[in-house]
Structures are given as C-alpha cells and as structure tokens.
Amino acid sequence: MRTAGAIRVAGAIRAGLGLLEVLAPGRAGRIMGVRLDPPTRRVVRVLGARQLLQAIMSASEPTPAVLALGAEVDALHSASMAAVALASRRLRRAALAECLAAALFAASGVRGASRAATRWRGGTRSGPIGALAGRRDRWAAGAARWLVPRYQPVAAMTGAFKCWPAMEPSFGASP
C-alpha cells in the first residue's frame, strides 16, 4: 500500500476508534471485557475525543511534521496505558488493548513521517481550508522543535521536514 493510502487507512481506523470511545465508552469497555464505572467512562470519552481530534488534524494533508508530532502523542499514550495496566488489575485488559493500539498508531506515524519527509514538497493551499492547514503545519513544526530531539527543517528548496534524526551512534560524543 502506498504511503498516502496507508495514512488514510490509519486515520479512518483512528476516527472510528475515537467515535466509539466518545459515543459509547461502555460498549468499548465491554468489547475489551471490562465493565467501566462512570469516572472511567469519562476518561475514555476524553481519550476518544483526542483520537478524533488527531484524526481530523492529520486527515486533510498529512505533512511530515504533523505525522511526527502525532506519533509522539501516540507513543506517550501507549506508555501511559502501560502504566495503567501495571497499576490496575481491573483495567489491565482494556489498558493493554489501548497500549497496543497506540503503539501501532505511533509506529504507523513514524513510518508515514519518514516516508513523507522524502517525498513531501509542500502542498498548494488556498482559501480558508488552506489557511487552516498552513496554521496546523506551523503549529506542528513549532511543537516538533520543542519535542523532537534535533528536529530541523530540511533545506528550503525541498520544503520537506526532517522529522526523525538519523540513527547514527554517537559513541560517547557529547551533543
């Protein structure tokens, strides 16, 4: 599957999961074999809203910066669900399912960002949707500068972003 198609499929799956968690958190819990109490249902709704927001933000024209930032959010979500799984025996099954889903979304985002960074040339944007997409990209690039170690835009001639630093060993050299 091509990169753009895989990104769309992951976005559709993310949106479906988000809708399920927002509209029917109890049913989402039962699917995973857990009965959710009212406070936990509220948390599941918030997590579903985050999934929906991320699906919307990366749906129109997923740039490398947006995909990289989304992958980081998913990695943090996966880690937090692993902690919940360790801390709560009652929620362990649901937390592990969320942990796995978030890890898969993070891996998909990393792969998509890496591939998109080599191909992306910047889109042509016009009108209010284009202005909104431009703001989204600038916000994601600014956030990535703070969150992604050694994040730097690639040469201006390509317009692409370098989302992930090269994995070269430093062998004790200081940064």
N, C-alpha and C positions, 0 to 999 in steps of 0.2 A: 504494500500500500504506500502511496506517495505521502510525503510529509504533511502536506496541506489536508489531505483526506484523513490521515490518522489524527491530526489535531482536531478536526471537526468531529470525528467519532468520539474522541475522548471528551470533548466539550459537550456533546449530546448526552453521553453517559453521566457526566458530572451534573448537568442540568436536571436529568431525570432523578438522580440521587437526591439532589437538593430539593426538588419538588416533593418527593416522597417524604423527606425529613421535615419539611415545612408544613405540608398539608396533613400528614398522617404519621406523626412521630411514634405513636403507639403501635401502629402496624409495622413500621420499620423495625421497632424493637422486637415484635413478635416474629418477624421474618428471621431475625438473628437468635431467636429462642430466649428472649429476655423480656420480662414484664417491667415496663418503665413507670416509675412514680411521677407525679406532677412536676416536681422540680427538675428531674432528669429529662422529661419531655420538653421543658422549656429550653434546656441546654441543647437538646437535639434539634429543636427548631432554629436556634441561633446558628448552629453548625450547618444546617441546611441552607439558611439564608447566605452564609458565607460561600457555600458551594455555588449557589445560584448567582451571586454577585461575581464570583470568579469566572463562571461560565459566560456571563454577559460581557465582562471586561475583555475576555480574550476571544470572543466569537467573531467580531467584525473583520479584523485584520490582525491576526496574532503576530506581533513583532518579537524579535528575539528577547528584548528587554522585558516585555510583558510575560513571555513564557518562562524566562529565568526567575522573575520575581514570583510567579505562580508556583514554580517548582519549589522555591524556598518556603513559601507558605505551606505547601503540602508536606514538605519534609518536617517542618515544625509541628504540623497537625499530627503526623504519624508518630513523632516522638512523644507528643502529649498523650496520645491514645495508648501508647505502650506503657506509659507511666500509670494511666488509669487501670489498665489491665493488671499491672503488678499490684496496685493498691486495693482494688475492689474485686473480690471473688464473685459477687453478684453480677457485676457488669463486665466481667472478663471476656465473655464470648463476643458481646457487642463491641467492646473496645478493641479487641483483636481484629474484628472484621473492619472496623473503621481504620485501624492502623494499617492493615493490608491495602485497603482501597486508597488511602492517602499516599502510601509508599508507591503504589502503581501509578497514581496520578503524578507524583513527583518524578518518577523515572520517565514517564511519558513527556513531562515538561522539559526535563533535561535533554532528552533526545531531540525533541522538537526545537528547543532553543539552539542546540548545537548545529542541527541541520539547517535551520532557518538562518543562522548567522552567516553561513557560507553562501546563501542564495539571495537573501533579502536585499533589495535595492531601494527600499522606501516606496511607499505607495503614492499614488496621486490622490490627493484629498481635496474635496471641495464641498461647500455648503456646511450646514450646521453639524451633520454627522462627521464630516471630515475634520472640522474644528474640534469636536469632542474626542475623536480618535487621536488627534495630534496632542491634545492635553493629556490623554491617558498615557501616550507614549512618553511624553516629557516627564510625567509623574513617575512612571515605572523606571525610566532611566535614572532619575534623581534618587529614587529609593534604592535602586541597584547599586549606585555609587556608595551608599551608606552601608548596604547589607552584604554585597558580594565582594569578597576579598579581591583586590587588584582589578576591579571592573574598570574598563576603559572603552570608550567608543573606538571602533576601528577607523582607519583612515577615512577622511571625509569624502573621498572620491567614490567609495562604495556605498556609504550611507548605512552600512550594516553595523551591528554591535558585536563586540566580543563579550559573550555572556559568561563563559567559563574559562578561567585561566588554564594555560597549558599545564598538563600534569608532568612537569619536569621536576625531578628530585633536587632538593637544594643541598643535601649532604652537609647540613650544619651551617650553611652560609646564612647570615642574618639578612632579613629583607631590606 
